[in-house]
């Protein structure tokens, strides 16, 4: 097993909005067809069908995610991506529940960028499962793009895409992190000839509890 080569600073494209406004993507008809869920348009990627190619600053209210930061927003494009066997870039992301409002906050690089209101969920006071993974999006009947670096997991953290230092908190201890052991997890890939995922448990060192995912894509049926 090779350790992560060390975190490089992620830079986002600069879209600065006036105070009281946030950056919102101008949705096209194709976007609506493609976006089966909010997550489909919430992928952080440099290239791909879900980029915010056209944005504007709006004082808008939506019934879903509430954007509060005016520098990093859902759909922000990153300025650089990792290179297989070369320079790697890592992004710190976590989701947590405010114990007073019960809203679910999204934090990126130690900055709260917005939240999912508690009113959106009727049964999300706590969760029985959590998950980490990836997905690709394409037009029906066309080849799938690669996921991550385009390579299958191989336990070498300068190759395939990865999650490291995986952790969660329980409802009785909000200041302590826990990590799942291998026998507490299950692996799922709906197109195994195109994409793979492997959870390694505690690798210690620079990566801790970690997994790899990704693959070349292609004709995945």
PATORZA-123879 format. One line per 4 residues: number of its first residue (from 1); their letters; for each residue x, y, z of N, C-alpha, C. Coordinates in nm, 4 decimals, decimal comma. Layout:
N
NUM> a> X Y Z X Y Z X Y Z | ... $
END
This chain:
221
1> xxxx> 0,0847 -0,1185 0,0000 0,0000 0,0000 0,0000 0,0879 0,1229 0,0000 | 0,0620 0,2175 -0,0870 0,1315 0,3448 -0,0907 0,0438 0,4528 -0,0310 | 0,1033 0,5401 0,0476 0,0279 0,6440 0,1144 -0,0046 0,7584 0,0194 | -0,1011 0,8393 0,0625 -0,1321 0,9616 -0,0104 -0,0064 1,0472 -0,0186 $
5> xxxx> 0,0221 1,1077 -0,1338 0,1450 1,1844 -0,1506 0,1433 1,3191 -0,0817 | 0,0380 1,3511 -0,0109 0,0329 1,4783 0,0588 -0,0643 1,5723 -0,0082 | -0,1356 1,6460 0,0715 -0,2407 1,7321 0,0202 -0,1855 1,8540 -0,0505 | -0,2370 1,8810 -0,1690 -0,2107 2,0043 -0,2400 -0,3346 2,0928 -0,2269 $
9> xxxx> -0,3141 2,2226 -0,2216 -0,4256 2,3137 -0,2001 -0,5167 2,3181 -0,3219 | -0,6453 2,3012 -0,2959 -0,7460 2,3103 -0,4017 -0,7823 2,4566 -0,4236 | -0,7922 2,4954 -0,5491 -0,8390 2,6296 -0,5832 -0,9662 2,6178 -0,6651 | -1,0662 2,6984 -0,6301 -1,1914 2,7018 -0,7040 -1,1914 2,8197 -0,7991 $
13> xxxx> -1,2710 2,8073 -0,9062 -1,2870 2,9230 -0,9932 -1,3493 3,0365 -0,9124 | -1,3072 3,1577 -0,9404 -1,3539 3,2719 -0,8633 -1,4853 3,3238 -0,9197 | -1,5898 3,3129 -0,8388 -1,7192 3,3718 -0,8710 -1,7643 3,4450 -0,7457 | -1,7337 3,5734 -0,7371 -1,7644 3,6516 -0,6184 -1,8943 3,7282 -0,6396 $
17> xxxx> -1,9868 3,7101 -0,5485 -2,1162 3,7754 -0,5580 -2,1305 3,8828 -0,4507 | -2,2112 3,9850 -0,4759 -2,2342 4,0884 -0,3746 -2,2967 4,0289 -0,2490 | -2,2782 4,0982 -0,1375 -2,3369 4,0536 -0,0113 -2,4886 4,0436 -0,0270 | -2,5434 3,9339 0,0208 -2,6868 3,9109 0,0124 -2,7299 3,8326 -0,1089 $
21> xxxx> -2,6328 3,8008 -0,1975 -2,6636 3,7211 -0,3157 -2,5694 3,6021 -0,3213 | -2,6075 3,5012 -0,3997 -2,5248 3,3826 -0,4172 -2,5203 3,3487 -0,5649 | -2,4221 3,2674 -0,6016 -2,4082 3,2254 -0,7403 -2,4993 3,1074 -0,7675 | -2,5822 3,1183 -0,8685 -2,6759 3,0123 -0,9049 -2,6625 2,9832 -1,0529 $
25> xxxx> -2,6563 2,8571 -1,0848 -2,6440 2,8165 -1,2233 -2,7709 2,8460 -1,3019 | -2,7546 2,8887 -1,4273 -2,8679 2,9055 -1,5176 -2,8989 2,7700 -1,5796 | -3,0081 2,7133 -1,5391 -3,0413 2,5760 -1,5779 -3,0980 2,5710 -1,7195 | -3,0485 2,4775 -1,7978 -3,0976 2,4574 -1,9332 -3,1943 2,3406 -1,9365 $
29> xxxx> -3,2629 2,3233 -2,0492 -3,3548 2,2115 -2,0645 -3,2809 2,0788 -2,0520 | -3,1605 2,0701 -2,1097 -3,0822 1,9467 -2,0997 -3,0454 1,9174 -1,9553 | -3,0174 2,0231 -1,8788 -2,9849 2,0023 -1,7378 -3,1013 1,9377 -1,6639 | -3,2224 1,9849 -1,6929 -3,3402 1,9312 -1,6243 -3,3624 1,7852 -1,6591 $
33> xxxx> -3,3367 1,7490 -1,7839 -3,3511 1,6095 -1,8248 -3,2479 1,5234 -1,7537 | -3,1255 1,5772 -1,7395 -3,0155 1,5006 -1,6833 -3,0225 1,4916 -1,5323 | -3,0727 1,5946 -1,4690 -3,0662 1,6036 -1,3235 -3,1803 1,5291 -1,2568 | -3,1583 1,4036 -1,2244 -3,2616 1,3242 -1,1576 -3,2735 1,3604 -1,0101 $
37> xxxx> -3,1690 1,4219 -0,9575 -3,1719 1,4620 -0,8178 -3,0802 1,5799 -0,7990 | -3,0882 1,6426 -0,6846 -3,0005 1,7558 -0,6537 -2,8551 1,7181 -0,6603 | -2,8222 1,5949 -0,6220 -2,6834 1,5522 -0,6214 -2,6250 1,5476 -0,7618 | -2,7063 1,5235 -0,8608 -2,6558 1,5186 -0,9968 -2,5953 1,6513 -1,0396 $
41> xxxx> -2,6462 1,7615 -0,9837 -2,5912 1,8910 -1,0182 -2,5023 1,9454 -0,9084 | -2,4664 1,8603 -0,8125 -2,3827 1,9048 -0,7033 -2,2441 1,8459 -0,7077 | -2,2018 1,7937 -0,8224 -2,0708 1,7314 -0,8332 -1,9651 1,8380 -0,8563 | -1,8568 1,8310 -0,7784 -1,7458 1,9229 -0,7976 -1,6533 1,8644 -0,9023 $
45> xxxx> -1,6463 1,9228 -1,0190 -1,5664 1,8663 -1,1263 -1,5177 1,9756 -1,2187 | -1,4041 1,9510 -1,2817 -1,3496 2,0492 -1,3741 -1,4180 2,0419 -1,5092 | -1,4459 1,9228 -1,5557 -1,5112 1,9045 -1,6840 -1,6254 1,8074 -1,6679 | -1,7288 1,8222 -1,7494 -1,8394 1,7283 -1,7416 -1,9713 1,7969 -1,7648 $
49> xxxx> -2,0775 1,7182 -1,7733 -2,2076 1,7731 -1,8098 -2,2717 1,8575 -1,7030 | -2,2230 1,8537 -1,5795 -2,2895 1,9259 -1,4714 -2,2138 2,0496 -1,4281 | -2,1275 2,1044 -1,5120 -2,0549 2,2251 -1,4771 -2,1457 2,3474 -1,4770 | -2,1085 2,4465 -1,3950 -2,1775 2,5739 -1,3960 -2,1106 2,6621 -1,5019 $
53> xxxx> -2,1393 2,6368 -1,6306 -2,0770 2,7129 -1,7369 -2,1338 2,8544 -1,7428 | -2,2585 2,8723 -1,7034 -2,3213 3,0038 -1,7019 -2,3787 3,0278 -1,5643 | -2,3297 3,1283 -1,4966 -2,3783 3,1564 -1,3624 -2,4143 3,3030 -1,3504 | -2,4894 3,3337 -1,2493 -2,5217 3,4713 -1,2175 -2,5417 3,4829 -1,0682 $
57> xxxx> -2,5395 3,6053 -1,0175 -2,5569 3,6286 -0,8740 -2,7019 3,6696 -0,8499 | -2,7699 3,5923 -0,7679 -2,9115 3,6140 -0,7471 -2,9446 3,6176 -0,5986 | -3,0439 3,6963 -0,5651 -3,0996 3,6952 -0,4304 -3,2230 3,6072 -0,4348 | -3,1994 3,4768 -0,4471 -3,3084 3,3823 -0,4717 -3,3299 3,2919 -0,3523 $
61> xxxx> -3,4532 3,2469 -0,3368 -3,4881 3,1501 -0,2330 -3,5367 3,0229 -0,3010 | -3,4790 2,9125 -0,2629 -3,5173 2,7838 -0,3213 -3,5624 2,6911 -0,2097 | -3,6481 2,5944 -0,2401 -3,6979 2,5037 -0,1360 -3,5976 2,3962 -0,0969 | -3,4812 2,3910 -0,1617 -3,3834 2,2882 -0,1336 -3,2642 2,3425 -0,0568 $
65> xxxx> -3,1458 2,3209 -0,1113 -3,0232 2,3640 -0,0465 -3,0191 2,5158 -0,0332 | -2,9814 2,5644 0,0848 -2,9721 2,7076 0,1102 -2,8249 2,7482 0,1076 | -2,7839 2,8196 0,0035 -2,6465 2,8652 -0,0124 -2,6230 2,9857 0,0772 | -2,5149 2,9813 0,1566 -2,4838 3,0934 0,2450 -2,3492 3,1571 0,2149 $
69> xxxx> -2,2592 3,0839 0,1511 -2,1276 3,1378 0,1180 -2,1293 3,1918 -0,0243 | -2,0580 3,3026 -0,0490 -2,0608 3,3624 -0,1819 -1,9320 3,3381 -0,2602 | -1,8494 3,2434 -0,2134 -1,7249 3,2145 -0,2852 -1,7177 3,0703 -0,3333 | -1,7712 2,9758 -0,2554 -1,7774 2,8354 -0,2948 -1,9239 2,7937 -0,2944 $
73> xxxx> -1,9707 2,7380 -0,4038 -2,1103 2,7024 -0,4140 -2,1230 2,5624 -0,4717 | -2,2390 2,5009 -0,4550 -2,2626 2,3683 -0,5115 -2,2485 2,3773 -0,6637 | -2,1593 2,2972 -0,7176 -2,1310 2,3018 -0,8601 -2,0064 2,3797 -0,8949 | -1,9372 2,4342 -0,7928 -1,8130 2,5074 -0,8196 -1,7139 2,4202 -0,8944 $
77> xxxx> -1,6443 2,4779 -0,9902 -1,5425 2,4046 -1,0648 -1,4073 2,4234 -0,9971 | -1,3311 2,3153 -0,9875 -1,1968 2,3242 -0,9317 -1,0988 2,3570 -1,0430 | -0,9934 2,4283 -1,0068 -0,9002 2,4780 -1,1075 -0,7987 2,3735 -1,1504 | -0,7826 2,2673 -1,0716 -0,6841 2,1658 -1,1066 -0,7313 2,0290 -1,0585 $
81> xxxx> -0,6900 1,9252 -1,1286 -0,7275 1,7892 -1,0919 -0,6022 1,7037 -1,0783 | -0,6160 1,5921 -1,0061 -0,5026 1,5033 -0,9812 -0,4566 1,4345 -1,1091 | -0,3309 1,3963 -1,1102 -0,2700 1,3269 -1,2233 -0,2273 1,1882 -1,1775 | -0,2643 1,0853 -1,2542 -0,2289 0,9477 -1,2207 -0,0774 0,9348 -1,2039 $
85> xxxx> -0,0341 0,8922 -1,0848 0,1070 0,8762 -1,0562 0,1809 1,0066 -1,0363 | 0,1105 1,1189 -1,0355 0,1753 1,2493 -1,0242 0,1156 1,3329 -0,9134 | 0,1008 1,4613 -0,9388 0,0527 1,5542 -0,8376 -0,0927 1,5237 -0,8023 | -0,1219 1,5241 -0,6729 -0,2550 1,4896 -0,6253 -0,3148 1,6083 -0,5498 $
89> xxxx> -0,4459 1,6206 -0,5593 -0,5170 1,7262 -0,4893 -0,6276 1,6651 -0,4048 | -0,6397 1,7131 -0,2824 -0,7400 1,6620 -0,1889 -0,8313 1,7746 -0,1453 | -0,9558 1,7383 -0,1149 -1,0571 1,8339 -0,0732 -1,1225 1,7815 0,0537 | -1,1263 1,8622 0,1582 -1,1866 1,8228 0,2851 -1,3346 1,8602 0,2825 $
93> xxxx> -1,4209 1,7588 0,2931 -1,5656 1,7801 0,2899 -1,6300 1,7046 0,4060 | -1,7217 1,7682 0,4750 -1,8026 1,6931 0,5703 -1,9408 1,7551 0,5850 | -2,0331 1,6717 0,6276 -2,1727 1,7084 0,6464 -2,2057 1,6874 0,7935 | -2,2677 1,7877 0,8546 -2,3001 1,7733 0,9972 -2,4339 1,8389 1,0264 $
97> xxxx> -2,4947 1,7950 1,1362 -2,6246 1,8481 1,1752 -2,6105 1,9478 1,2888 | -2,6679 2,0663 1,2709 -2,6735 2,1656 1,3769 -2,7715 2,1151 1,4831 | -2,7256 2,1032 1,6053 -2,8072 2,0421 1,7097 -2,9205 2,1309 1,7578 | -2,9180 2,2587 1,7212 -3,0265 2,3489 1,7610 -3,1329 2,3586 1,6516 $
101> xxxx> -3,0922 2,3850 1,5293 -3,1880 2,4001 1,4200 -3,2224 2,2681 1,3527 | -3,1344 2,1667 1,3687 -3,1458 2,0356 1,3035 -3,1214 2,0436 1,1521 | -3,0735 2,1582 1,1045 -3,0357 2,1690 0,9641 -2,9064 2,0930 0,9395 | -2,8890 2,0424 0,8158 -2,7696 1,9677 0,7776 -2,6772 2,0585 0,6962 $
105> xxxx> -2,5611 2,0905 0,7531 -2,4672 2,1843 0,6924 -2,3621 2,1118 0,6089 | -2,3295 2,1710 0,4953 -2,2210 2,1221 0,4106 -2,0997 2,2111 0,4316 | -1,9884 2,1490 0,4713 -1,8651 2,2218 0,4988 -1,7587 2,1766 0,4004 | -1,6973 2,2704 0,3302 -1,5910 2,2427 0,2345 -1,4679 2,3225 0,2729 $
109> xxxx> -1,3562 2,2535 0,2914 -1,2307 2,3179 0,3297 -1,2492 2,4053 0,4534 | -1,3189 2,3480 0,5552 -1,3408 2,4147 0,6835 -1,4221 2,5429 0,6709 | -1,5085 2,5486 0,5687 -1,5957 2,6641 0,5503 -1,7378 2,6132 0,5264 | -1,8329 2,6596 0,6095 -1,9730 2,6266 0,5868 -2,0216 2,7012 0,4634 $
113> xxxx> -2,0700 2,6261 0,3610 -2,1145 2,6945 0,2399 -2,2668 2,6995 0,2288 | -2,3369 2,6229 0,3092 -2,4822 2,6243 0,3061 -2,5387 2,5024 0,3760 | -2,6716 2,4916 0,3751 -2,7334 2,3825 0,4494 -2,8592 2,3314 0,3807 | -2,8935 2,2067 0,4157 -3,0202 2,1460 0,3779 -3,1158 2,1653 0,4958 $
117> xxxx> -3,2248 2,2398 0,4809 -3,3156 2,2657 0,5932 -3,3752 2,1374 0,6500 | -3,3908 2,1344 0,7806 -3,4478 2,0173 0,8464 -3,5877 1,9876 0,7948 | -3,6596 2,0922 0,7504 -3,7968 2,0739 0,7027 -3,8043 1,9878 0,5772 | -3,6919 1,9703 0,5097 -3,6905 1,8876 0,3896 -3,7052 1,7403 0,4206 $
121> xxxx> -3,6715 1,7025 0,5445 -3,6636 1,5611 0,5777 -3,7596 1,5275 0,6908 | -3,8352 1,4215 0,6721 -3,9281 1,3783 0,7770 -3,8684 1,2701 0,8654 | -3,7569 1,2104 0,8224 -3,7021 1,0961 0,8963 -3,5498 1,1009 0,9026 | -3,4926 1,2215 0,9122 -3,3474 1,2310 0,9109 -3,2929 1,2932 1,0393 $
125> xxxx> -3,3572 1,2620 1,1524 -3,2993 1,3024 1,2804 -3,1694 1,2277 1,3048 | -3,1628 1,1045 1,2537 -3,0410 1,0245 1,2621 -3,0403 0,9296 1,1431 | -2,9266 0,8666 1,1207 -2,9123 0,7770 1,0060 -2,8637 0,6410 1,0521 | -2,9089 0,5364 0,9841 -2,8621 0,4008 1,0126 -2,7449 0,3625 0,9240 $
129> xxxx> -2,7281 0,4333 0,8125 -2,6171 0,4062 0,7217 -2,5626 0,5380 0,6690 | -2,4355 0,5385 0,6399 -2,3729 0,6498 0,5685 -2,2934 0,5899 0,4528 | -2,2654 0,6698 0,3530 -2,1962 0,6152 0,2375 -2,1017 0,7150 0,1741 | -2,0021 0,6608 0,1065 -1,9063 0,7398 0,0299 -1,8947 0,6764 -0,1077 $
133> xxxx> -1,8866 0,7555 -0,2104 -1,8772 0,6969 -0,3427 -1,8718 0,8008 -0,4522 | -1,9024 0,7563 -0,5740 -1,8998 0,8450 -0,6889 -1,9994 0,7986 -0,7929 | -2,0219 0,8826 -0,8921 -2,1122 0,8469 -0,9997 -2,0726 0,9249 -1,1247 | -2,1170 0,8747 -1,2383 -2,0965 0,9458 -1,3636 -2,2323 0,9724 -1,4273 $
137> xxxx> -2,2365 1,0707 -1,5138 -2,3602 1,1090 -1,5803 -2,3352 1,1247 -1,7290 | -2,4255 1,0719 -1,8095 -2,4128 1,0854 -1,9540 -2,5508 1,0723 -2,0173 | -2,5606 1,1022 -2,1453 -2,6870 1,0844 -2,2153 -2,7166 0,9361 -2,2323 | -2,8428 0,8990 -2,2269 -2,8816 0,7601 -2,2433 -2,8360 0,7081 -2,3799 $
141> xxxx> -2,7796 0,5876 -2,3800 -2,7348 0,5263 -2,5029 -2,5945 0,5633 -2,5448 | -2,5245 0,6429 -2,4630 -2,3870 0,6810 -2,4954 -2,2916 0,6204 -2,3938 | -2,1641 0,6194 -2,4256 -2,0634 0,5620 -2,3368 -2,0465 0,6468 -2,2117 | -2,0254 0,5799 -2,0995 -2,0040 0,6512 -1,9743 -1,8645 0,7118 -1,9706 $
145> xxxx> -1,8497 0,8317 -1,9161 -1,7159 0,8881 -1,8973 -1,6430 0,8151 -1,7854 | -1,5114 0,8327 -1,7744 -1,4375 0,7720 -1,6634 -1,4833 0,8301 -1,5300 | -1,4580 0,7552 -1,4249 -1,4818 0,8038 -1,2895 -1,3464 0,8189 -1,2207 | -1,3282 0,9307 -1,1526 -1,2006 0,9547 -1,0854 -1,0888 0,9700 -1,1855 $
149> xxxx> -0,9797 0,8970 -1,1654 -0,8649 0,9028 -1,2553 -0,8849 0,8177 -1,3793 | -0,9924 0,7364 -1,3795 -1,0150 0,6452 -1,4907 -0,9544 0,5081 -1,4683 | -0,9011 0,4836 -1,3480 -0,8382 0,3552 -1,3158 -0,9123 0,2877 -1,2012 | -0,9104 0,1542 -1,2036 -0,9723 0,0775 -1,0962 -0,8888 0,0876 -0,9683 $
153> xxxx> -0,9515 0,0656 -0,8514 -0,8776 0,0640 -0,7245 -0,7662 -0,0395 -0,7264 | -0,6491 -0,0023 -0,6727 -0,5373 -0,0968 -0,6676 -0,4567 -0,0831 -0,5390 | -0,5149 -0,0143 -0,4371 -0,4480 0,0041 -0,3081 -0,3235 0,0918 -0,3197 | -0,3136 0,1697 -0,4251 -0,2040 0,2651 -0,4404 -0,2660 0,4040 -0,4506 $
157> xxxx> -0,2407 0,4848 -0,3506 -0,3138 0,6105 -0,3383 -0,2558 0,7248 -0,4216 | -0,1728 0,6926 -0,5191 -0,1374 0,7911 -0,6217 -0,1947 0,7457 -0,7560 | -0,2871 0,6499 -0,7519 -0,3498 0,5991 -0,8739 -0,4986 0,6330 -0,8752 | -0,5813 0,5472 -0,8182 -0,7264 0,5669 -0,8267 -0,7742 0,6763 -0,7308 $
161> xxxx> -0,8938 0,7265 -0,7621 -0,9596 0,8252 -0,6762 -0,9826 0,7654 -0,5366 | -0,9811 0,8479 -0,4330 -0,9927 0,7933 -0,2979 -1,0672 0,8853 -0,2020 | -1,1167 0,8247 -0,0947 -1,1598 0,8937 0,0259 -1,0673 0,8467 0,1364 | -1,0110 0,9389 0,2124 -0,9240 0,9018 0,3235 -0,9755 0,9654 0,4527 $
165> xxxx> -0,9297 0,9101 0,5646 -0,9718 0,9574 0,6978 -1,1244 0,9614 0,7075 | -1,1873 0,8538 0,6632 -1,3329 0,8428 0,6686 -1,3794 0,8353 0,8142 | -1,4823 0,9121 0,8467 -1,5303 0,9124 0,9849 -1,6749 0,9596 0,9899 | -1,7410 0,9261 1,0985 -1,8768 0,9722 1,1245 -1,8913 0,9958 1,2739 $
169> xxxx> -1,9996 1,0632 1,3131 -2,0294 1,0850 1,4538 -2,1652 1,0253 1,4855 | -2,1844 0,9818 1,6098 -2,3149 0,9260 1,6453 -2,3985 1,0293 1,7196 | -2,5241 0,9943 1,7455 -2,6173 1,0925 1,7999 -2,5956 1,1231 1,9472 | -2,5117 1,0467 2,0136 -2,4860 1,0722 2,1550 -2,3516 1,1388 2,1802 $
173> xxxx> -2,2643 1,1388 2,0805 -2,1322 1,1989 2,0973 -2,0970 1,2793 1,9727 | -2,1228 1,4095 1,9782 -2,1060 1,4943 1,8608 -1,9660 1,5555 1,8517 | -1,8804 1,5199 1,9445 -1,7442 1,5733 1,9391 -1,6407 1,4618 1,9249 | -1,6870 1,3412 1,8917 -1,5962 1,2280 1,8750 -1,6219 1,1612 1,7409 $
177> xxxx> -1,5147 1,1313 1,6686 -1,5261 1,0661 1,5387 -1,5106 0,9153 1,5513 | -1,5883 0,8426 1,4699 -1,5776 0,6978 1,4610 -1,5535 0,6615 1,3146 | -1,4903 0,5487 1,2932 -1,4651 0,5012 1,1571 -1,5079 0,3558 1,1452 | -1,5656 0,3172 1,0319 -1,6169 0,1806 1,0170 -1,5062 0,0792 0,9917 $
181> xxxx> -1,5168 -0,0362 1,0579 -1,4276 -0,1468 1,0275 -1,4766 -0,2162 0,8995 | -1,3916 -0,2952 0,8408 -1,4249 -0,3586 0,7134 -1,5514 -0,4422 0,7240 | -1,5673 -0,5163 0,8346 -1,6837 -0,6038 0,8474 -1,8130 -0,5265 0,8765 | -1,8049 -0,3953 0,8932 -1,9229 -0,3123 0,9129 -1,9705 -0,2473 0,7822 $
185> xxxx> -1,9030 -0,2755 0,6747 -1,9325 -0,2082 0,5488 -1,9785 -0,3073 0,4423 | -2,0382 -0,2532 0,3394 -2,0716 -0,3328 0,2216 -2,0358 -0,2518 0,0972 | -1,9907 -0,3216 -0,0046 -1,9435 -0,2592 -0,1278 -2,0500 -0,2720 -0,2348 | -2,0678 -0,1664 -0,3142 -2,1670 -0,1722 -0,4216 -2,1169 -0,0988 -0,5451 $
189> xxxx> -2,1236 -0,1653 -0,6584 -2,0993 -0,1032 -0,7883 -2,2018 -0,1598 -0,8850 | -2,2804 -0,0722 -0,9486 -2,3852 -0,1228 -1,0373 -2,3330 -0,1566 -1,1760 | -2,2083 -0,1188 -1,2069 -2,1478 -0,1511 -1,3359 -2,0024 -0,1919 -1,3115 | -1,9835 -0,3163 -1,2650 -1,8513 -0,3578 -1,2189 -1,7483 -0,3702 -1,3308 $
193> xxxx> -1,7936 -0,3863 -1,4543 -1,6956 -0,3929 -1,5621 -1,6412 -0,2542 -1,5962 | -1,7097 -0,1514 -1,5489 -1,6681 -0,0133 -1,5775 -1,6086 0,0575 -1,4568 | -1,6565 0,0218 -1,3371 -1,6152 0,0933 -1,2168 -1,5986 -0,0043 -1,0997 | -1,5069 0,0280 -1,0114 -1,4856 -0,0538 -0,8929 -1,4780 0,0311 -0,7680 $
197> xxxx> -1,4936 -0,0325 -0,6544 -1,4773 0,0344 -0,5253 -1,4226 -0,0668 -0,4261 | -1,3263 -0,0275 -0,3473 -1,2652 -0,1147 -0,2465 -1,2442 -0,0357 -0,1180 | -1,2946 -0,0922 -0,0080 -1,2731 -0,0312 0,1229 -1,1651 -0,1087 0,1956 | -1,0636 -0,0394 0,2456 -0,9472 -0,1048 0,3041 -0,9437 -0,0992 0,4566 $
201> xxxx> -1,0393 -0,0300 0,5169 -1,0336 -0,0168 0,6617 -0,9208 0,0764 0,7032 | -0,8623 0,0496 0,8183 -0,7603 0,1388 0,8723 -0,6240 0,1100 0,8097 | -0,5794 0,1965 0,7228 -0,4478 0,1849 0,6608 -0,3407 0,2593 0,7391 | -0,3859 0,3302 0,8435 -0,2948 0,4066 0,9303 -0,2138 0,5043 0,8460 $
205> xxxx> -0,1063 0,5558 0,9008 -0,0217 0,6473 0,8254 -0,0979 0,7703 0,7781 | -0,0759 0,8090 0,6530 -0,1328 0,9322 0,5994 -0,2777 0,9197 0,5553 | -0,3272 0,7975 0,5414 -0,4617 0,7831 0,4840 -0,5665 0,7330 0,5817 | -0,5280 0,6677 0,6907 -0,6243 0,6202 0,7894 -0,7280 0,5275 0,7291 $
209> xxxx> -0,8521 0,5363 0,7774 -0,9614 0,4575 0,7209 -0,9914 0,5122 0,5820 | -0,9830 0,4260 0,4823 -0,9838 0,4790 0,3456 -1,0426 0,3811 0,2455 | -1,0842 0,4348 0,1310 -1,1325 0,3546 0,0200 -1,0877 0,4156 -0,1112 | -1,0919 0,3356 -0,2150 -1,0663 0,3826 -0,3502 -1,1866 0,3491 -0,4384 $
213> xxxx> -1,2048 0,4289 -0,5423 -1,3138 0,4034 -0,6352 -1,2780 0,4577 -0,7716 | -1,3513 0,4111 -0,8735 -1,3330 0,4640 -1,0071 -1,3131 0,3567 -1,1116 | -1,2936 0,4034 -1,2335 -1,2725 0,3115 -1,3436 -1,2834 0,3840 -1,4774 | -1,2612 0,3103 -1,5853 -1,2507 0,3725 -1,7174 -1,3829 0,4106 -1,7813 $
217> xxxx> -1,4955 0,3589 -1,7285 -1,6222 0,3866 -1,7945 -1,6324 0,3089 -1,9250 | -1,6965 0,3695 -2,0252 -1,7117 0,3037 -2,1543 -1,8532 0,2564 -2,1772 | -1,8674 0,1459 -2,2504 -1,9990 0,0902 -2,2807 -2,0478 0,0071 -2,1628 | -2,1195 0,0713 -2,0720 -2,1604 0,0073 -1,9470 -2,3035 -0,0455 -1,9517 $
221> x> -2,3680 -0,0388 -2,0653 -2,5065 -0,0863 -2,0791 -2,5992 -0,0118 -1,9832 $
END
